[in-house]
């Protein structure tokens, strides 16, 4: 019996369940090509939000079971104290480290009022989280009420809420985004206290945020798509994700950080694994590549044809997420 087999039996014996797909993880491109991407039969067996999964000892064992070489950290965002009178945090440049962007980060953080999760979440003994993906798979699932029951609901980029509440809910604890995926009026699809979490892929991303926060002249050069000139958000709700998570998403989950650029959704999964005690996913997965006209999001008109020029390796991400689910992560 191999070590992997023994390990899996051990996980089964402990009845460890950490990351489940609460909707279709439709990795049709390598495992379900013969079925529709939104068939109800793809739903996970367990749709419950089980607080009993939050025992701290058990959560530690679950984290250890993933064989990460790092300690679990619940500090998600950069703070001013990270940069005062300290050695450089990292030798890596964006998106994997702040090297060379420290001054711009200081200016951004000086304009925000907080660097933590809200106290009513931070103080929970058990944090249940769901990452809401943008996949077409969540369409017509009526998962909205269930999604709203989680302590933390993580949203991605510019995914809309209005008009889709029945399937995706309307609770928006945080939204992970970058300038090209920002919208001028976040209030349209976010609650008033939603944390707007910037993923700084490049120095220009921080510059854009600084110009917004200080109401400076906007410079839209250096972006693959022009970001909004106005961004109506309360500065106290703005956070900057620690680049550590981008680095570790590739380094730990895929073991090949240098040539792998995670999608925002894949990055959010690693963030949730760090911060939360129970992690569920909704609306993840792409349809079969054999159907280029299939819509890929629950909103908009983009099809699989639009993925031809994507810099992301969606096959690899799908396999890793399926592996995490199989491990009970």
C-alpha positions, 0 to 999 in steps of 0.5 A: 500500500502506497503512502498516498493510499494510507494517507487517504485512508487516514483522512477518511478515518478522521472524517475530515471535510474542509473544502467542498463544492456546494455547486458544480465544479464542472471540470468538463474539459477533463472529466465530465465532457458528456454532461451539461455544465449545469446539471443538478446531478453535479451538486456536492453531496453535502450542502450543509454549513457544519460548524462542528468542522471548526474544532481548532485541533481538527482545523490544524490537522486539515491544514497539515494534511495539505502538505504545505511548507508554510504555517497557516496565517490569517493576516491577509492584508498589508498594513503600515507597520509592515514597512516601518523600521523593518527589513524588506518583507520580500526580495520578490517584485509584484505580483509575488512580493512588494520589492520596489513598490514599498513607497507606493504601498505606504502612500496607499495604506496611509490613506486607508483606516484599517488593515484587518477584517471587521471585528465581528468576523475576526472574533468568530470562533468558527469562520465559515466561508464561501468563494463565489466564482463567476462560472455559468455553472451557478446559473439557475441553481437557486443557491442564493439563500444558502450562500447568504448564510456563510460568515464570509462571502468572497466575490471576484472582480466585477461579477454582478449581484443585482438581478442574480440574487436567486442564484448567487445571493446578495451578501458581499463580505469582500470583493477581490479585484484589480484595476482592470476589473473595477467598476466606477460605482461599487455600490451597485453590486456590493453592500455598504461595508464590503471590503474592496481587496486590491490584488496588486499585479503590477506597480501601476495597480498601486499607482491607480489606487493612490490616484483614486484615494488622493484624488490626483490626476489619473494616468490610465497608461500601463493597463491592458484595459483602462481602469475607471477614472472614478471609483466611489468607495469608502477608503476605510473599506479598502484593503491591499492583499499581501502579495505573499498569497499570490506567490504561495498560490502558485508555489504551494498549490501548483508547485510552479510559481514562476510560470503560473499566473493564477486566476483571481478565483484560484487565488481566492481559494488559497486566501480562504484556506488560510483564513477560514475554518470551513471553505466551500466553493460555488460557481467554479469550473469551465465548460468543455473546450469542445463547445467554443460557443458555450457561455463561461459566466453566469452573466455577460456573453463571453464564450469559451472562444474568449479563453483562447488568449487567456494567460491562465492554465484553467486545466491545471487549476481545475485538476488542483481544485478537484484534488483538494476536494478529493482530499477533503480540503 
